[in-house]
Amino acid sequence: MYSQNPPIYLDNNATTALDPAVLQAMMPYLTHAYGNAASKSHPFGWEASQAVQRARTLIATAINAVSPADIIFTSGATESINLAILGLQYQGNWGHIITSMIEHKSVLDCCAKLADSGVSVTYLQPQRDGIVSLDTLFQAIRPDTRLVSIMTANNETGTLQKVAEIGALCRDKGILFHTDATQAFGKIALDMQRMNISMATFSAHKVYGPMGVGALYVNTADPHLMLSPLIVGGGHERGLRSGTLNVPGIVGFGRAAELAMENMSVESARLCDLRNRLRQHILDTVPNVQVNGHLTECLPGVLNVSFEGIDADSLLLELSDVALSSGSACTSDQQIPSHVLQALGASDEQIRGSVRFGLGRFNNESEIDYVCQRLENTVKTLRSMAPLSSATTTNETGV
């Protein structure tokens, strides 16, 4: 694809490269082991079914699920979120849902769909650092609240929510708790039982697995949790998600989960060091910047920075040798302001000048140093072409 060297890839929040070990695990099921996991009458089907069950167990172990049966395979996190929110069954009135203003669009759109049908939805505004206050959540709970949906880690800023505390509050109130853990899976420790999570959503391609496969964790031990399928026609996945299973993708997801768990502590520390190196260089050499989100309660490889007086799209165009994003990959092509940064109270100028750095497994220190130098020089050049109306030399951090 590239005639010379490819750009340095720093968009790992959008998607990650397929780990070679994951591809190796998938290859048999892309070639000679091509059976349908639902075929019970011959070895091809048996082998496929066993491979799916192994992957299910690996993912369940990675999140300390109650049982491997709690893992429902889907086509990705968006489908999982739709099943979790739109698939809920309740006797009588649906009641009330609580979510936050900074959720992924798939959560917000599901809630909007329910709101259109008469369901009451409360959208919580986070603090300036991106964290949803437990007091704010507590005050929003009503007698008819049925579901709280708060993400584990934000896809634009990397800010982590107090998921365990939210889970405990929901448990005490008898409310179901869904968390979109797509960005967090494989990067920080997740424990479905300790965190009192009713449902959680994941996607393989965010953790060096293949695109097109995801999972929904459903706590089967909760008698109050009843889901209705959105896709019917075969009764696969405990009747919750019909359709022939993507065996190669599921195997890859399982292997990706296994690799992430094996290397989590070391990789997390390494990515923290790289992110801090990048952040400190920006703060030291580029004036008039704002770090968005919490500085410590965040994913190890994520940094969101607003460059005053700079249009992010122009900056990314000049940095053609670095693959970056000016926002969520799910909305960046729509030319709409970041709803996440808006909810955090960022100005229009800060939103226009925001860049997301997503560091990952295959990045190294020399790449970060190169990006730092390119960024410093490019911002200086762009600002010289359009000087700030009120230049200062101070920098701000998220908290």
Order of alpha helices (4+ residues) and beta strands (2+ residues): beta-alpha-alpha-beta-alpha-beta-alpha-beta-alpha-beta-alpha-beta-beta-beta-alpha-beta-beta-alpha-beta-alpha-alpha-beta-alpha
